[in-house]
Amino acid sequence: MKKHLWLTLIALVAAGNPLRATNPNPLPLPEANVLPEALNDDFQFRKFNIYTNAQLRPRATPLVTRELAILMERDRRTWGAVDGQEIQERTGQYFTFFWRAKRQANLTLRFEYRQSILKNLVQARELYYPAARGSHESEFAIVGSDFSEDGRVTSWRAILIENNVIVALLQSRAWR
């Protein structure tokens, strides 16, 4: 009986959540079109989290911390990285958004951002959620060469889109 439960659990974990986004870390969009805004109380952002996984510089004093949560997050982000190149690919900024849909809808979560080296160029990434309802957690990662060549994210905004209309919005203070 225990073996059957374990096999079922492993199958569920391997299958993943069918309500999760179709692409775990999307690539930048070629063009982010401007959309009309009609904010709706049925959709809302609850909170957000930004984590910067900075690469340690050779011969530099490492950032010492006693906070276990920070140490655990660093370990989680670099888990499985064997060499320096794999660690470089996981170095960057991670944006996690927690949002809720009170009714079922086909939603697209778009993350628009500017980076320090690219100045005012707005880039965007999207995740699609068919038949989304309830609470969701979505993550966008600006890592690897996107982070090392284009710089830190200086301003950002997250928008929920239904039928090509913005229904929820969350943005940084620096966004204009």
N, C-alpha and C positions, 0 to 999 in steps of 0.2 A: 504494500500500500504506500509506504514512504517513497519507494522508487518511482511510482506512478505520479505522485505529487511533485517530486523534484523534476521529472521530465516535463510535466505540464508547466511548471514555473519557468523552466529554461526555455520552453517554446514560446511562452508569453513574452519573456524578456527579449528573445531573439527577434520576435515579430515586431516589437516596438509598439508604440501607441498610435493607433490609426488616426487619431485626431491631431497629431503633431504636424508641424509644417512639412512640406514636401522636400525641402532641401535644408540640411542642418546648418550650413554656413554658406549663404548665397554669394555669388560673385557680384561686383558692381554692375549696375544697369548702364547700358550705353547712353541713355538719355532719360532724365527724370522730368516727365511732363508736369505742368502746373495743373492742379485740380481745383474745382470749386469746393467751397467749405460749407457744410450744413451739419454742425455739431448736434449729436443725438445723445440723450441721456441713457439710451440702451447700451451704449458702449463707453467704457472708461478705462483709463490707465490708473492702476492702483499705486504702483511705485516703480522705481528703477534702481539699478545697481551698476556702477562702473568700476571695473577692476583693471588696473594696469600691471601687466606682468613684465616688468623692466628687466632687461638683461644686465647681469653684473659685469662691470668693466674689469679687465685684467689689472692687477696690482692696486685696485681701488679698495677702500675700506667698505666691506659689505654692509648693507643696511641691517643693523641688528634689531631684532624685535623679540619680545617675549610673548607676543600675542599668538596663541596657537591657531586661531582662525586664519590669520594671515599666512602662517607657515603651511597650514593645511591647504589653503587655496593655491599657493605657489606649487606645492607638490601635485595637486590635482591637475593644474594646467599643464605641467610638464611631464605627467605620468606617461611612461612608455617611450620617452625621448631617449635615444641611445647615444647620439653624438651631438656635436655642437650645431650642426646644420638643422637637426630636428628641433633642438631647443630654440634656435633662431626662428624657425617656422611657427613656433608657439609664443613668441615674444610679441607683445603688442597690447592693445586695449580690447576688453570684452565688455559689451553693453548688454545688460539683461533687463528686459521689460516684463512687468507683471500687469496683465490687463484682463478685463472681464467683458463678456457679451451676455446681456440679459435675455436676448432672444437669439434664435438660430439664424445665421446669415453666412454668406460666402464673403469672407474678409481677406484683405491683403494688408499685412503690416509692412509699412515702408519706413526704412531708416535712412534719413538724409543727413549728410554730414560734410563738414569742411575740415581740411587738414592744414597744418601750419606751413608746410612748404608749398602747397598748391594755392594758398591764399583764399580767394573767393570762389573757387571752383566747387560747385555743389555736386557731390556724388551720392548715389542712392543704392540701397540693397533692399530686396523684398522677400517676404515669406508669405505663401498663400495658405489659407486655412479654409477648406471647404466645410460647410455646415458647422461653423464654430459656434459654440454656446458654452457658457460657464467660464471658469477661470483658466488662464493660460500663462505660460512663461516662455518668452522668446529671447533668443540670444543672437547677437551679431558680433563677430570678431574681426577686428582690423589688425591683422597679424602678419608676420613674415615680411616680405618685400613691400607690401602695402604700407606697413608701419615704418620700416626702416628707411625707405626711399621718400615717402611722402610726408612723414612726420606725425606728430600727435593730432588727435581730433581736437579742434579748437571750439567748434560749436556743432550742435546736432538738434534734430527733432525727429520724433517718432509719430507716425500718423496711421490710423486705421482707415481703410478705404473700403466702402461698399458701393458697388455699381458706379465706379469712377467719381465718387463724392467722398470727401473727408468727413468722417463721422466722429472721430476722436483725435485729440492732439495733445502731445507732451513735448516740450522743447526746453533746451538749456537757456540760461539767462543771456548768453552771448548770441543767441540766434537772432538774426534780423532779416 
